[in-house]
Amino acid sequence: MTSSIELEPLESDGFAGHVSPATCWQVLSADGDAILVDVRTQAEWQYVGLPDLSGLGKQTLCVEWQSYPDLQVNPAFAEQLRPHVGTATAPLFFICRSGVRSMAAARVMTSEGHTPCYNVAGGFEGDTDAHGHRANVNGWKFADLPWRQN
């Protein structure tokens, strides 16, 4: 099943584009094949929280892009993700804290032949505000989309 939603991603380099968290949610809601991949660390998933897709009958797929504490790029990222993504044309949406790691993951999966791959702009927590706090400017939490914390 493919989505009939017209995505108008922001410019990108090496992947399908950046989309807002709201657009990501809309496509995840409408397209049964669309997948949200959270590329943050296990510590972030556990202590900061995760997007909650249970209302859509889906789960967020968690595959670390980098592992704590050394933050080395996961050399097996594509191999760990591939068995969970179905067809090479299922829309993949990548999310991290603010959108940097997820953009790198979208580029890698595109180079591996999976299209389309999107970066969720602003990530889960978003950019920092003038006081250095997250979730006050943009991102999944700021958009008031469902999430849960362990």
WOVENUR-V602849 format. One record per residue. N is the residue number from 1. BURIAL is # if it has 16 or more other C-alpha atoms within 10 Angstrom, else .. D_LAST is the distance of its C-alpha to the last C-alpha in Angstrom with 2 decimals. Layout:
n=N burial=BURIAL d_last=D_LAST
n=N burial=BURIAL d_last=D_LAST
//
This chain:
n=1 burial=. d_last=31.82
n=2 burial=. d_last=32.04
n=3 burial=# d_last=31.18
n=4 burial=. d_last=34.09
n=5 burial=. d_last=32.31
n=6 burial=. d_last=34.28
n=7 burial=. d_last=32.11
n=8 burial=. d_last=33.73
n=9 burial=# d_last=31.79
n=10 burial=. d_last=32.62
n=11 burial=. d_last=34.77
n=12 burial=. d_last=33.38
n=13 burial=. d_last=34.78
n=14 burial=. d_last=34.25
n=15 burial=# d_last=31.83
n=16 burial=# d_last=31.89
n=17 burial=# d_last=30.62
n=18 burial=# d_last=28.03
n=19 burial=# d_last=26.68
n=20 burial=# d_last=24.85
n=21 burial=# d_last=21.34
n=22 burial=. d_last=23.18
n=23 burial=# d_last=25.56
n=24 burial=# d_last=22.90
n=25 burial=# d_last=21.30
n=26 burial=. d_last=24.86
n=27 burial=# d_last=25.72
n=28 burial=# d_last=22.58
n=29 burial=# d_last=23.55
n=30 burial=. d_last=27.18
n=31 burial=# d_last=27.24
n=32 burial=# d_last=25.93
n=33 burial=# d_last=26.39
n=34 burial=# d_last=24.46
n=35 burial=# d_last=21.35
n=36 burial=# d_last=18.64
n=37 burial=# d_last=18.00
n=38 burial=# d_last=15.36
n=39 burial=# d_last=17.19
n=40 burial=# d_last=15.06
n=41 burial=# d_last=14.18
n=42 burial=. d_last=11.58
n=43 burial=. d_last=10.74
n=44 burial=# d_last=10.41
n=45 burial=# d_last=8.17
n=46 burial=. d_last=5.68
n=47 burial=. d_last=6.68
n=48 burial=. d_last=8.22
n=49 burial=# d_last=6.54
n=50 burial=# d_last=8.60
n=51 burial=# d_last=11.60
n=52 burial=# d_last=11.40
n=53 burial=# d_last=14.74
n=54 burial=. d_last=14.61
n=55 burial=. d_last=17.31
n=56 burial=. d_last=19.45
n=57 burial=. d_last=19.07
n=58 burial=# d_last=17.62
n=59 burial=. d_last=14.71
n=60 burial=. d_last=14.10
n=61 burial=# d_last=15.83
n=62 burial=# d_last=14.38
n=63 burial=# d_last=17.30
n=64 burial=# d_last=17.58
n=65 burial=# d_last=20.68
n=66 burial=# d_last=20.81
n=67 burial=# d_last=19.32
n=68 burial=. d_last=18.43
n=69 burial=. d_last=20.41
n=70 burial=. d_last=23.68
n=71 burial=. d_last=22.48
n=72 burial=. d_last=25.13
n=73 burial=. d_last=25.11
n=74 burial=. d_last=23.98
n=75 burial=. d_last=27.44
n=76 burial=. d_last=26.16
n=77 burial=# d_last=24.05
n=78 burial=. d_last=26.47
n=79 burial=. d_last=27.02
n=80 burial=. d_last=23.33
n=81 burial=# d_last=22.94
n=82 burial=. d_last=26.31
n=83 burial=. d_last=25.79
n=84 burial=. d_last=23.02
n=85 burial=# d_last=24.86
n=86 burial=. d_last=27.77
n=87 burial=. d_last=30.86
n=88 burial=# d_last=31.71
n=89 burial=. d_last=32.02
n=90 burial=# d_last=28.66
n=91 burial=# d_last=27.27
n=92 burial=# d_last=24.51
n=93 burial=# d_last=22.43
n=94 burial=# d_last=20.86
n=95 burial=# d_last=18.27
n=96 burial=# d_last=17.19
n=97 burial=# d_last=16.66
n=98 burial=# d_last=20.16
n=99 burial=# d_last=22.10
n=100 burial=. d_last=23.95
n=101 burial=# d_last=22.34
n=102 burial=# d_last=21.92
n=103 burial=# d_last=25.61
n=104 burial=# d_last=26.62
n=105 burial=# d_last=24.75
n=106 burial=# d_last=26.52
n=107 burial=# d_last=29.79
n=108 burial=# d_last=29.41
n=109 burial=# d_last=28.62
n=110 burial=# d_last=31.53
n=111 burial=. d_last=33.76
n=112 burial=. d_last=32.75
n=113 burial=. d_last=34.20
n=114 burial=# d_last=31.23
n=115 burial=# d_last=31.94
n=116 burial=# d_last=30.72
n=117 burial=# d_last=27.86
n=118 burial=# d_last=26.49
n=119 burial=# d_last=24.57
n=120 burial=# d_last=22.27
n=121 burial=# d_last=23.96
n=122 burial=# d_last=21.95
n=123 burial=# d_last=18.83
n=124 burial=# d_last=15.30
n=125 burial=# d_last=15.90
n=126 burial=# d_last=19.69
n=127 burial=# d_last=22.60
n=128 burial=. d_last=23.12
n=129 burial=. d_last=25.25
n=130 burial=. d_last=28.28
n=131 burial=. d_last=26.23
n=132 burial=. d_last=23.96
n=133 burial=. d_last=20.90
n=134 burial=# d_last=18.89
n=135 burial=# d_last=17.92
n=136 burial=# d_last=21.34
n=137 burial=# d_last=23.61
n=138 burial=# d_last=22.32
n=139 burial=# d_last=19.53
n=140 burial=# d_last=17.01
n=141 burial=# d_last=15.42
n=142 burial=# d_last=19.01
n=143 burial=# d_last=20.22
n=144 burial=. d_last=17.93
n=145 burial=. d_last=16.69
n=146 burial=. d_last=13.75
n=147 burial=. d_last=10.29
n=148 burial=. d_last=6.72
n=149 burial=. d_last=3.80
n=150 burial=. d_last=0.00
//
